[in-house]
C-alpha cells in the first residue's frame, strides 16, 4: 500500500525534528533512505551523491524520463513554534517547509513503487537549496547520467494560499537572486584629524545611497527588480574614523537579463565610489545557481490544464514572487514547471514560528500522482 495520510504526517514530523544545513543533511539522508528502502523495490534503483538521493523508477516504456525534485535542507533558525515535534537540533529549523516538500515526494514515490509508471520517473532529493546552489552542484556533477529527466517538476509551499491549493502561472514564478558582498578599505584615524584618515563610513554611505538609483533609473519600470542592502558594518567607537566598511545585500529580478543588468550597475557604482574615495574595493557578486524560475510553456500549459479541470484540486493562478529558488538552474537546463502548494499559515517562510498545516500534504500527493499519471500517458504516446 502507498503511504496513507496518517503515515505521511508521522514522517513529516520525524523529518521536522532533524533539520540540517545544506550539504550536511546526513541524518536526513539516512532517514529518507530508511523510508525509501521500506517501499517495494521491484521497479526502482537508488543512487546517492553526497547528501543527495536519486531514485529512478523504471517505466513500462523506456526512452523518456519525467523528473520530480524536492529539496531536503533546513535553515539556521531557532524554532519558536512550541510544537511537540519541534526541531531537536539547536539553531536549526525547517522554517521554509522542506519537510513538507520531502514528505509529498515520498508519498508520490510510494504510489509509483507499487504502480509501475508508463515512462521512467527520476526522483531527486536535493541538498543545499538554501545556501549552496545544491541543484546546480548536483546537475554539474554528472550523477544524473542516464537518469537525466526530459522534463521536471517541483513545488514550494506557500503560507499565503489555502490548505492544499495549487498555485502556478506561465512564465516566471520566482525571481533570480544574486548576493552582494562589498568591502571598502581606506585608513582609520582619530576623529579630530579626518584629513589624515580615509573614512569608509562616508564611502559606504555613498555606495548605499547610489545603489537606490539602480531600480528607479536603470530598470524598465514595466519590469521588476529589487536591490536590498541589509547589512552595513563599520567602525568600533564614535571618536575613531573607520578604515573599513562591510556592506551585504541581495539582488532580485524576474529575468536573468535584468539580474545581470543590476549586477553590472552595482559593480559600476562600487568601482566609482572606490575611485572617488581613493580606497580599495573587494566586491563579490555571487549568483550561483539561483536563476529566475521560468516555467516552460508546454509543460506548464499541461500542468495548469490538469489542475484547473480536476474537481478535487483548488487551482489558483498566482503572480510572480521575488523569492529565490535554485530550481531555476534546473529549469534553465531541463524544461519543466514549478508551482506553489498552499499550507495556510499566519507566519511567513523563514519565520521561527512558521507552522504549515499538514492537511496540505495528502492534497499535494494526490494532485501530483494524478498529474504524473496523465502526463506519462501523453509523453508515452509521442
C-alpha positions as CSV (number, residue, x, y, z in Angstrom):
1,X,0.0,0.0,0.0
2,X,1.2,3.5,-0.8
3,X,1.7,5.8,2.3
4,X,-1.5,6.9,4.0
5,X,-2.2,10.4,5.2
6,X,-1.5,9.5,8.8
7,X,1.8,7.8,7.8
8,X,2.8,10.8,5.8
9,X,2.1,13.2,8.7
10,X,4.1,11.0,11.0
11,X,7.0,11.0,8.5
12,X,6.8,14.8,8.2
13,X,7.0,15.3,12.0
14,X,10.0,13.0,12.1
15,X,11.8,15.0,9.4
16,X,10.8,18.3,11.0
17,X,12.7,17.3,14.1
18,X,16.1,16.8,12.3
19,X,16.7,19.9,10.1
20,X,20.2,20.3,8.8
21,X,22.1,22.9,6.9
22,X,22.9,22.3,3.2
23,X,25.5,19.7,2.3
24,X,25.3,18.5,5.9
25,X,22.0,16.6,5.7
26,X,23.4,13.3,6.8
27,X,20.7,12.4,9.4
28,X,18.0,13.5,6.9
29,X,19.5,11.4,4.1
30,X,19.7,8.3,6.4
31,X,16.0,8.8,7.4
32,X,14.9,9.2,3.8
33,X,16.9,6.1,2.7
34,X,15.2,4.1,5.5
35,X,11.8,5.1,4.3
36,X,12.5,4.6,0.6
37,X,14.0,1.1,1.4
38,X,10.8,0.1,3.1
39,X,8.9,0.5,-0.2
40,X,8.7,-2.3,-2.8
41,X,11.9,-2.3,-4.8
42,X,10.6,-4.0,-7.9
43,X,10.7,-1.0,-10.3
44,X,13.3,1.3,-8.9
45,X,17.0,1.8,-8.2
46,X,18.7,4.2,-5.8
47,X,21.9,6.2,-6.1
48,X,23.5,8.6,-3.6
49,X,25.6,11.7,-4.3
50,X,27.0,13.5,-1.2
51,X,23.8,14.1,0.8
52,X,21.5,13.8,-2.2
53,X,19.4,10.7,-3.1
54,X,18.3,9.8,-6.6
55,X,15.5,7.2,-7.2
56,X,14.9,6.0,-10.7
57,X,11.6,4.3,-11.3
58,X,11.7,2.2,-14.4
59,X,8.6,2.7,-16.6
60,X,6.9,0.2,-18.8
61,X,8.3,2.1,-21.8
62,X,11.9,3.2,-21.8
63,X,13.3,6.2,-23.6
64,X,11.6,9.1,-21.8
65,X,12.0,10.3,-18.2
66,X,9.9,12.6,-16.1
67,X,11.7,14.2,-13.2
68,X,10.4,15.2,-9.7
69,X,12.6,17.2,-7.4
70,X,12.4,18.0,-3.7
71,X,14.9,19.9,-1.5
72,X,15.9,18.5,1.9
73,X,17.8,21.2,3.8
74,X,16.8,23.4,6.7
75,X,17.7,26.9,7.9
76,X,19.9,28.3,10.7
77,X,16.8,29.4,12.6
78,X,16.0,28.7,16.3
79,X,12.5,27.3,16.3
80,X,9.9,29.0,18.5
81,X,6.7,27.1,17.5
82,X,6.3,25.2,20.8
83,X,5.2,22.1,18.8
84,X,5.7,18.7,20.5
85,X,7.7,17.6,17.4
86,X,9.8,20.8,17.2
87,X,13.4,20.7,16.0
88,X,15.8,18.7,18.1
89,X,18.8,20.5,16.5
90,X,19.5,23.7,18.3
91,X,19.7,26.7,16.0
92,X,18.3,24.7,13.1
93,X,14.7,24.6,11.7
94,X,12.7,23.6,8.7
95,X,11.5,27.1,8.6
96,X,11.0,27.0,4.8
97,X,8.8,23.9,4.8
98,X,11.3,21.5,3.1
99,X,9.9,18.8,5.5
100,X,6.6,19.2,3.7
101,X,8.4,19.0,0.3
102,X,10.1,15.8,1.2
103,X,7.0,14.2,2.6
104,X,5.0,14.9,-0.5
105,X,7.8,13.5,-2.7
106,X,7.8,10.3,-0.6
107,X,4.0,10.0,-0.9
108,X,4.2,10.2,-4.7
109,X,7.1,7.8,-4.8
110,X,5.3,5.3,-2.6
111,X,2.5,5.1,-5.1
112,X,4.7,4.5,-8.1
113,X,6.8,2.0,-6.2
114,X,3.6,-0.2,-6.3
115,X,2.2,1.0,-9.6
116,X,4.7,0.9,-12.4
117,X,4.6,4.2,-14.4
118,X,4.2,4.3,-18.1
119,X,7.5,6.1,-18.6
120,X,10.6,6.4,-16.3
121,X,10.5,8.7,-13.3
122,X,13.5,10.2,-11.6
123,X,13.0,11.5,-8.1
124,X,15.7,13.9,-6.9
125,X,16.1,14.5,-3.2
126,X,18.4,17.6,-3.4
127,X,20.5,19.1,-0.7
128,X,21.5,22.8,-0.2
129,X,18.7,24.7,-1.8
130,X,19.0,27.4,0.8
131,X,22.7,28.1,0.9
132,X,24.9,26.4,-1.8
133,X,23.1,26.0,-5.1
134,X,22.6,22.3,-4.5
135,X,20.7,21.9,-7.7
136,X,23.5,23.3,-9.8
137,X,26.1,21.2,-7.9
138,X,24.1,18.0,-8.5
139,X,23.4,18.7,-12.1
140,X,27.1,19.6,-12.9
141,X,28.3,16.5,-11.0
142,X,27.0,14.3,-13.8
143,X,25.4,11.9,-11.3
144,X,22.1,12.0,-13.2
145,X,23.7,10.3,-16.2
146,X,21.1,8.1,-17.9
147,X,18.5,9.1,-15.4
148,X,18.5,12.7,-16.7
149,X,14.9,13.9,-16.9
150,X,13.4,15.0,-20.2
151,X,11.1,17.3,-18.2
152,X,10.9,18.1,-14.5
153,X,8.5,19.3,-11.7
154,X,8.8,20.7,-8.2
155,X,6.8,22.8,-5.8
156,X,7.3,25.2,-2.9
157,X,4.9,25.5,0.0
158,X,3.1,28.9,0.3
159,X,1.7,30.1,3.7
160,X,-0.5,32.7,2.0
161,X,-2.5,30.2,0.0
162,X,-5.4,28.0,1.3
163,X,-4.5,24.5,2.5
164,X,-3.8,22.1,-0.4
165,X,-4.4,24.6,-3.1
166,X,-2.2,24.6,-6.2
167,X,-0.8,27.9,-7.5
168,X,1.0,28.3,-10.7
169,X,1.5,30.6,-13.7
170,X,3.0,30.7,-17.2
171,X,6.4,32.5,-17.4
172,X,8.4,33.5,-14.3
173,X,7.3,32.2,-11.0
174,X,10.2,33.3,-8.8
175,X,13.0,35.8,-9.2
176,X,16.6,35.1,-9.8
177,X,18.8,36.3,-7.0
178,X,22.4,37.4,-6.5
179,X,24.3,38.1,-3.3
180,X,26.2,41.4,-2.8
181,X,29.3,41.4,-0.6
182,X,31.2,44.8,-0.7
183,X,34.1,45.8,1.4
184,X,35.6,49.3,1.2
185,X,39.1,49.6,2.7
186,X,40.6,53.0,3.5
187,X,42.6,54.3,6.5
188,X,41.4,54.6,10.1
189,X,42.4,57.5,12.3
190,X,41.4,59.9,15.1
191,X,38.1,61.7,14.7
192,X,39.8,65.1,15.3
193,X,42.1,64.6,12.3
194,X,39.9,63.4,9.3
195,X,42.4,64.7,6.8
196,X,44.9,62.1,8.0
197,X,42.4,59.2,7.5
198,X,40.2,57.9,4.8
199,X,36.7,57.5,6.2
200,X,34.9,54.3,5.0
201,X,31.7,55.2,6.8
202,X,31.3,58.1,4.3
203,X,32.3,55.9,1.4
204,X,30.0,53.1,2.4
205,X,27.1,55.6,2.8
206,X,27.7,56.9,-0.7
207,X,27.5,53.4,-2.0
208,X,24.3,52.7,-0.2
209,X,22.7,55.9,-1.4
210,X,23.7,55.4,-5.0
211,X,22.5,51.8,-5.1
212,X,19.0,53.1,-4.5
213,X,19.0,54.7,-8.0
214,X,19.5,51.4,-9.9
215,X,15.9,50.1,-9.9
216,X,14.4,53.6,-10.2
217,X,16.7,54.8,-13.0
218,X,18.1,51.7,-14.8
219,X,15.4,49.0,-14.8
220,X,12.4,49.3,-17.1
221,X,9.6,50.4,-14.9
222,X,7.3,47.9,-16.6
223,X,9.6,45.2,-15.3
224,X,10.6,44.4,-11.7
225,X,13.8,44.4,-9.7
226,X,14.9,44.7,-6.1
227,X,18.3,45.7,-4.6
228,X,18.3,45.4,-0.8
229,X,21.3,46.1,1.4
230,X,20.6,44.5,4.7
231,X,23.9,44.7,6.4
232,X,26.3,47.7,7.0
233,X,29.2,47.2,9.4
234,X,31.9,49.8,10.1
235,X,33.8,51.3,13.0
236,X,34.1,50.5,16.7
237,X,33.5,53.7,18.6
238,X,32.3,57.3,17.9
239,X,35.6,59.1,18.0
240,X,37.5,56.8,15.7
241,X,37.3,57.1,11.9
242,X,36.7,53.7,10.4
243,X,39.1,52.4,7.8
244,X,36.8,49.6,6.7
245,X,33.1,49.2,5.8
246,X,31.4,45.9,5.0
247,X,28.1,46.0,3.2
248,X,26.0,43.0,2.2
249,X,22.7,42.6,0.4
250,X,20.8,40.9,-2.4
251,X,19.6,41.5,-6.0
252,X,16.2,40.1,-7.1
253,X,14.9,40.2,-10.7
254,X,12.3,38.3,-12.7
255,X,14.5,37.9,-15.7
256,X,18.2,36.9,-16.0
257,X,18.7,39.8,-18.3
258,X,17.7,42.3,-15.6
259,X,19.6,40.4,-12.9
260,X,22.8,40.8,-15.0
261,X,22.0,44.5,-15.7
262,X,21.6,45.2,-12.0
263,X,24.8,43.3,-11.2
264,X,26.7,45.5,-13.8
265,X,25.3,48.7,-12.2
266,X,26.2,47.6,-8.7
267,X,29.8,46.9,-9.9
268,X,30.0,50.2,-11.7
269,X,28.8,52.2,-8.7
270,X,31.1,50.3,-6.3
271,X,34.1,51.0,-8.6
272,X,33.1,54.6,-8.9
273,X,32.9,55.0,-5.1
274,X,36.3,53.3,-4.7
275,X,37.8,55.6,-7.3
276,X,36.3,58.8,-5.8
277,X,37.4,58.0,-2.3
278,X,40.7,56.6,-3.3
279,X,40.1,53.4,-1.4
280,X,40.5,49.7,-2.0
281,X,37.4,47.7,-3.0
282,X,36.6,44.0,-2.6
283,X,33.4,43.1,-4.3
284,X,31.8,39.7,-4.6
285,X,28.6,39.3,-6.6
286,X,27.5,35.7,-6.2
287,X,24.5,34.3,-8.1
288,X,25.5,30.7,-8.1
289,X,22.5,28.6,-9.4
290,X,19.8,31.0,-8.3
291,X,18.4,31.8,-11.7
292,X,14.8,33.0,-12.3
293,X,12.3,30.2,-12.1
294,X,11.0,30.4,-15.6
295,X,8.3,27.8,-16.3
296,X,8.3,26.1,-19.6
297,X,5.3,27.0,-21.8
298,X,4.4,23.4,-22.9
299,X,4.8,21.6,-19.6
300,X,3.1,24.4,-17.7
301,X,0.1,24.6,-20.1
302,X,-0.4,20.8,-19.5
303,X,0.0,21.2,-15.7
304,X,-2.4,24.2,-15.4
305,X,-4.9,22.4,-17.7
306,X,-4.9,19.3,-15.5
307,X,-5.1,21.3,-12.2
308,X,-7.9,23.6,-13.5
309,X,-10.0,20.7,-14.7
310,X,-9.6,18.3,-11.7
311,X,-12.6,18.6,-9.3
312,X,-10.5,17.8,-6.2
313,X,-7.9,20.5,-6.9
314,X,-8.3,24.1,-5.9
315,X,-6.2,25.8,-8.5
316,X,-5.1,29.5,-8.2
317,X,-3.3,31.5,-10.9
318,X,-0.6,33.3,-9.0
319,X,1.6,36.4,-9.6
320,X,5.4,36.3,-9.7
321,X,7.2,36.4,-6.4
322,X,10.6,37.9,-5.5
323,X,11.6,34.8,-3.6
324,X,14.5,32.9,-4.9
325,X,14.9,29.1,-5.6
326,X,17.7,27.2,-7.1
327,X,15.2,25.1,-9.1
328,X,15.6,28.0,-11.6
329,X,19.0,26.5,-12.6
330,X,17.5,23.1,-13.3
331,X,14.8,24.8,-15.4
332,X,17.5,26.6,-17.4
333,X,18.7,23.1,-18.4
334,X,15.6,20.9,-18.4
335,X,12.1,22.1,-19.5
336,X,9.6,21.9,-16.6
337,X,7.3,23.6,-14.1
338,X,7.4,24.8,-10.6
339,X,4.2,25.5,-8.6
340,X,3.0,26.5,-5.1
341,X,1.3,24.3,-2.6
342,X,-0.9,26.2,-0.1
343,X,-0.1,25.5,3.6
344,X,-2.1,28.4,5.1
345,X,0.0,29.9,8.0
346,X,-0.1,33.3,9.6
347,X,3.7,33.2,9.7
348,X,5.9,33.7,6.7
349,X,8.5,31.4,5.2
350,X,11.8,31.5,7.2
351,X,9.9,32.6,10.4
352,X,10.8,30.9,13.6
353,X,7.1,30.5,14.2
354,X,6.3,29.0,10.7
355,X,3.9,26.0,11.1
356,X,2.4,24.8,7.9
357,X,-0.9,23.0,8.0
358,X,-0.4,19.3,7.4
359,X,-3.7,18.8,5.6
360,X,-1.8,20.1,2.5
361,X,0.4,17.0,2.3
362,X,-2.2,14.4,1.0
363,X,-3.7,17.0,-1.3
364,X,-0.3,17.7,-2.8
365,X,0.4,14.0,-3.1
366,X,-2.9,13.2,-4.8
367,X,-2.7,16.1,-7.2
368,X,0.7,15.2,-8.4
369,X,0.0,11.5,-8.7
370,X,-2.9,12.3,-10.9
371,X,-1.0,14.8,-13.0
372,X,2.0,12.5,-13.4
373,X,-0.2,9.6,-14.4
374,X,-1.9,11.7,-17.1
375,X,1.4,13.3,-18.2
376,X,3.1,9.9,-18.7
377,X,0.3,8.8,-21.0
378,X,0.8,11.9,-23.1
379,X,4.6,11.7,-23.4
380,X,4.5,7.9,-23.7
381,X,2.4,8.1,-26.8
382,X,4.7,10.6,-28.6
